[in-house]
């Protein structure tokens, strides 16, 4: 089973984001071992150090940085990438979601993949929920489920 760690800057506070994240975390349990680590917002440089340290604790983890200047993938392409990585022996993914200032360049450079959800800007709490939904969608695509149409 693939281990996925979300490393997120900032704590979810709004009830609607908390509820949405909890729902997708529950849906993901049969497919991935999911862990969420919340990093305090303390400025890009400190946050970057915390993110990189957290990712390095998972030896051999494949770090993905979510950033607007990253590669845009369709849901099917993301599912395929996750499937390919697991086939290649990757057992741990760390996905970094920055705070309101985004991610420091050092995190982007440390990442093996820079991933963009859109050219548009989203609140980082919403991006976290969107990422969880896309991970669930990828699991459904890879498992042949009917969720993805």
C-alpha positions as CSV (number, residue, x, y, z in Angstrom):
1,X,0.0,0.0,0.0
2,X,1.3,3.4,-1.0
3,X,2.2,5.8,1.9
4,X,1.2,9.4,1.2
5,X,2.1,12.3,3.5
6,X,0.6,15.7,2.9
7,X,2.9,18.4,4.2
8,X,0.7,21.4,4.5
9,X,1.5,24.9,5.6
10,X,-1.2,26.2,7.9
11,X,-3.9,24.6,9.9
12,X,-7.4,24.1,8.6
13,X,-9.8,26.3,10.6
14,X,-12.9,26.8,8.5
15,X,-15.5,24.1,9.3
16,X,-16.3,23.5,5.6
17,X,-12.7,22.8,4.7
18,X,-12.3,20.6,7.8
19,X,-15.4,18.6,6.8
20,X,-14.4,18.2,3.2
21,X,-10.8,17.1,4.0
22,X,-12.1,14.6,6.5
23,X,-14.5,13.1,4.0
24,X,-11.8,12.6,1.4
25,X,-9.3,11.3,4.0
26,X,-12.0,8.7,5.0
27,X,-12.5,7.7,1.3
28,X,-8.8,7.3,0.8
29,X,-8.2,4.9,3.7
30,X,-8.8,1.7,1.6
31,X,-6.2,2.8,-1.0
32,X,-3.4,4.7,0.7
33,X,-1.8,5.1,4.1
34,X,-2.4,8.8,4.5
35,X,-0.8,11.1,7.0
36,X,-1.3,14.9,7.1
37,X,1.4,17.1,8.7
38,X,0.5,20.7,9.3
39,X,3.5,23.1,9.4
40,X,3.0,26.4,11.2
41,X,3.0,29.6,9.0
42,X,6.3,31.2,10.0
43,X,7.7,32.7,6.8
44,X,8.8,31.0,3.6
45,X,12.4,30.2,4.7
46,X,11.4,28.5,8.0
47,X,8.5,26.7,6.4
48,X,10.8,25.4,3.6
49,X,13.2,24.0,6.1
50,X,10.3,22.3,8.0
51,X,8.9,20.9,4.8
52,X,12.2,19.5,3.5
53,X,13.0,18.0,6.9
54,X,9.6,16.3,7.1
55,X,10.0,14.9,3.6
56,X,13.5,13.6,4.4
57,X,12.3,11.7,7.4
58,X,10.5,9.5,5.0
59,X,13.6,7.8,3.5
60,X,13.2,7.4,-0.2
61,X,10.1,9.5,-0.4
62,X,9.2,11.1,-3.7
63,X,8.6,14.8,-3.0
64,X,5.9,16.6,-5.1
65,X,5.6,20.4,-4.7
66,X,2.3,21.9,-5.5
67,X,3.0,25.3,-7.2
68,X,1.5,27.4,-9.9
69,X,4.6,27.1,-12.1
70,X,4.5,23.3,-12.0
71,X,3.4,20.8,-14.6
72,X,-0.3,20.5,-15.2
73,X,-1.7,17.0,-15.4
74,X,-5.1,15.7,-16.2
75,X,-6.7,13.5,-13.5
76,X,-6.0,10.5,-15.7
77,X,-2.3,11.5,-16.1
78,X,-2.0,12.0,-12.4
79,X,-3.5,8.5,-11.8
80,X,-1.1,7.1,-14.4
81,X,1.9,8.8,-12.8
82,X,1.0,7.5,-9.3
83,X,0.6,4.0,-10.8
84,X,3.9,4.2,-12.6
85,X,5.7,5.4,-9.5
86,X,4.4,2.5,-7.5
87,X,5.4,0.1,-10.3
88,X,8.9,1.5,-10.2
89,X,9.1,0.8,-6.5
90,X,8.2,4.1,-4.9
91,X,6.3,3.4,-1.7
92,X,6.2,6.9,-0.2
93,X,4.9,10.1,-1.7
94,X,5.2,13.5,0.1
95,X,3.1,16.3,-1.3
96,X,3.9,19.8,-0.2
97,X,1.2,22.4,-0.2
98,X,2.5,25.9,0.7
99,X,0.8,28.6,2.7
100,X,-0.6,31.9,1.6
101,X,2.9,32.9,0.2
102,X,3.3,29.6,-1.7
103,X,6.5,27.5,-1.5
104,X,10.1,28.6,-1.2
105,X,12.3,27.9,-4.2
106,X,14.3,25.4,-2.1
107,X,11.3,23.2,-1.8
108,X,10.6,23.4,-5.5
109,X,14.2,22.5,-6.2
110,X,14.1,19.5,-3.8
111,X,10.9,18.1,-5.4
112,X,11.1,15.4,-8.0
113,X,7.9,16.8,-9.5
114,X,6.4,20.3,-9.5
115,X,2.7,20.0,-9.9
116,X,0.2,22.7,-10.7
117,X,-3.6,22.3,-10.4
118,X,-4.2,25.4,-12.5
119,X,-2.9,28.7,-13.6
120,X,-5.4,30.3,-11.3
121,X,-4.7,31.0,-7.7
122,X,-6.6,29.2,-4.9
123,X,-6.6,29.6,-1.2
124,X,-4.1,27.0,0.2
125,X,-6.8,25.4,2.3
126,X,-9.0,24.8,-0.7
127,X,-6.0,23.5,-2.7
128,X,-5.5,20.9,0.1
129,X,-9.0,19.7,-0.3
130,X,-8.7,19.7,-4.1
131,X,-5.5,17.6,-3.8
132,X,-7.3,15.1,-1.5
133,X,-10.1,14.8,-4.0
134,X,-7.6,14.3,-6.9
135,X,-5.8,11.6,-4.9
136,X,-9.2,9.9,-4.4
137,X,-10.0,10.3,-8.1
138,X,-6.7,8.8,-9.0
139,X,-7.3,5.8,-6.8
140,X,-10.7,5.3,-8.4
141,X,-9.2,5.6,-11.9
142,X,-6.5,3.1,-11.1
143,X,-8.9,0.8,-9.5
144,X,-11.5,0.9,-12.2
145,X,-14.1,2.6,-10.0
146,X,-17.1,4.6,-11.3
147,X,-16.3,7.8,-9.5
148,X,-14.4,9.3,-12.5
149,X,-16.5,10.0,-15.5
